[in-house]
Amino acid sequence: MSAQDRRSVKAGTEASAAAAFDATAVEDAAEVEGLEHAETRSVEVAHAQHGTRLDKALAELVPEFSRSYLQQLLGEGGVLVNGRVATKPAARVHIGDALAVELKPTPQSQAFRPEDIALDIVHEDDHLLVVNKPAGLVVHPAPGNWSGTLLNGLLARDPRASAVPRAGIVHRLDKDTSGLMVVARERGVMDALVRMIAAREVSRQYLALALRRWEGAAHRVVTEAIGRDPRNRLRMAAVDLSHQAGKPARTDISVLDACKEGSLVHCTLHTGRTHQIRVHMAWLRHPLVADALYGGEPAAGMSRQALHACRLAFRHPVTEEDMVFHAPLPEDMAGALDIWGLRYNPR
């Protein structure tokens, strides 16, 4: 595995970070808020820290900062022990050692800030909003994308967003997937939406362009469990739970039209596993167009994975009104249909 791959696995790239939000980044953002320039903190190892690891001693002596943040500073050469640069977290310290820590903003700590980003708002009320996310927009800050995300745009658009964890984001779409997302504007609504998603009370439907003409039944129910691909930690895979770790998953897939080059399919999620549709389509030997991670090649003018969240439905957690939203195909997918001569009737 290359050094770049190792860094990606360790940091949790978008392919491996999945739905989990970077809580440590949030913590560090709060810790160094207002720290615009580096400053040095000097401390001395006391009897209580004698013989302990350097990172542990730092966490005890500078308790307002997280251990992960201090470890990052260590790796960047920002810690001196008795005047010498120390980079090994496991190094042992001794009573009387003089430690100097250069505290400075990190990309993570700068990430959770408002940015003026144009957002396509499909619906908005006092409690929630529905966004039509374009392909290419990252949902929330993560390694490699610490700015320019949907979260940054939400923080700039609504002052209330800063009072809600993750700016109200309750589910995610991959960077190159377009379509509908619901966002909470209040903590209670966020908690309710999270419970509804877990209880499968939020309907999420997608349109996808897959390679090769569809084979077999026009409607398929795929229930292959999904877990980390043991051969490539950046990918997910259909796994046998009796032999590998994973979680149950179900995707209903119906073919809408097909040609020699590929197929237009409609997918309904019953679970929300990482890359679920992409994995299940690849397992069916119909990888999505341009989904390089799962074997899909560019075609019909598409250079990003051909996946679009076209319909979102749920009962409003406050008004109890049945909410149903649709997002038309984005231009690149509509153009691909024209190139392949495929038909799509939104009704």
Salt bridges, closest charged atoms under 4 A:
GLU14 OE2 - ARG172 NH2 3.74
GLU36 OE2 - ARG113 NH2 3.59
ASP55 OD1 - ARG53 NE 2.99
ASP55 OD2 - ARG67 NE 3.33
GLU60 OE2 - LYS56 NZ 2.60
GLU64 OE2 - ARG41 NH1 2.59
GLU76 OE1 - LYS104 NZ 3.55
ASP97 OD2 - HIS94 ND1 3.83
GLU124 OE1 - ARG157 NH2 2.59
GLU124 OE2 - ARG185 NH1 3.40
ASP125 OD2 - HIS123 NE2 2.94
ASP125 OD2 - HIS316 NE2 2.84
ASP158 OD2 - ARG185 NE 2.82
ASP174 OD1 - ARG172 NH1 3.25
ASP174 OD1 - HIS275 NE2 3.62
ASP174 OD2 - ARG278 NH1 2.89
GLU186 OE1 - HIS127 ND1 3.19
GLU186 OE2 - ARG160 NH2 3.30
ASP191 OD1 - ARG187 NE 3.06
ASP229 OD1 - ARG231 NE 3.82
ASP229 OD2 - ARG235 NE 3.10
ASP240 OD2 - HIS243 ND1 3.11
ASP252 OD1 - ARG250 NE 2.91
ASP252 OD2 - HIS270 NE2 2.82
ASP257 OD2 - ARG343 NE 3.40
ASP291 OD1 - ARG278 NH2 2.73
ASP322 OD1 - ARG315 NE 3.15
ASP332 OD2 - ARG304 NE 2.84
